[in-house]
Amino acid sequence: MDEIAPRILRHYPVGDVAQLSGVSVRTLHHYDELGLLTPSERTAANHRRYSEEDLQRLRQILFYRELGFGLAEVAQILANPGTHVEDHLRRQHRLLRQRQLRTQALLGAVEHEMQAREMGIALTPKEQLALFGTARFAEQLAEAGRQWGIEKQQEVGRRTTTHTADDWVLIKAEADANIRAFAAAIRAGEAPTSTIAMDAAEQHRAHLSRWFSSCSHAQHREVAAMYLADQDAIADWEKIAPGFSHYVHDAILSNAERARNDAH
């Protein structure tokens, strides 16, 4: 059997890297000065030479910059030695999907106001704030809808774009009340299997069904899994109450099991 030839390592001059990446040579020099992207080699004349690994790091930098991160934030993200390329790709994929979903929600809000103006109805500043300030709910529910297939995605999208300003105000009030109910149950020491916790989970399911897409108990279990799937989101939920994500997850599963038992 022939031996596999070793990979020939290539190193690229700064001009080629600038052309490949679409960033200026000056920017690459700046990244080097900051220690954000230091080329692996320098020639005898002190010219920068970038390896394939350097190009991979540059791709990560440009991805995070495009997502709105500052250079200091990017440096902090990439400084973690335990984070692999696959971890960055998964994180970037999630952030890009969130941006896409938010863009879709904002597009729906803009189209709603355009339609209102065509009909001679002008939204007040308060109504506009309500529309744009609560677009994050559309992101969260569209994420859940994606797990249920294209038809569910389309249903979430249709219903989201038809909500009025008053609807969004009510959606936000309901969602906030549901969050407070879970947090109060945690503070009171109620187990996720308690009636109080399961009732809060049922209110959560009803909220999704009422405003975004019909949500069966089986589908609600899939929503529950989302509370444990994203470490960044878990950290945000932890600010509400310790163990919030796991508590909501377990309460939803307990409520689904209660419904199953009631049906028999």
Protein Blocks (a to p, Z undefined) as FASTA:
>chain_A
ZZddddddddddfklmmmmnopafklmmmmmmnomaccfbdcfkopacddfklmmmmmmm
mmmmmnopafklmmmmmmpmkbcfklmmmmmmmmmmmmmmmmmmmmmmmmmmmmmmmnop
acdfklmmmmmmmmmmmmmmmmmmmmnojklmmmmmmmmmmpcfklmmmmmmmmmmmmmm
mmmmmmnopafkbmklmmmmmmmmmmmmmmmoccdfklmmmmmmmmmmpmklmmmmmmmp
ghklmmmmmmmmmmmmmmmmmmZZ
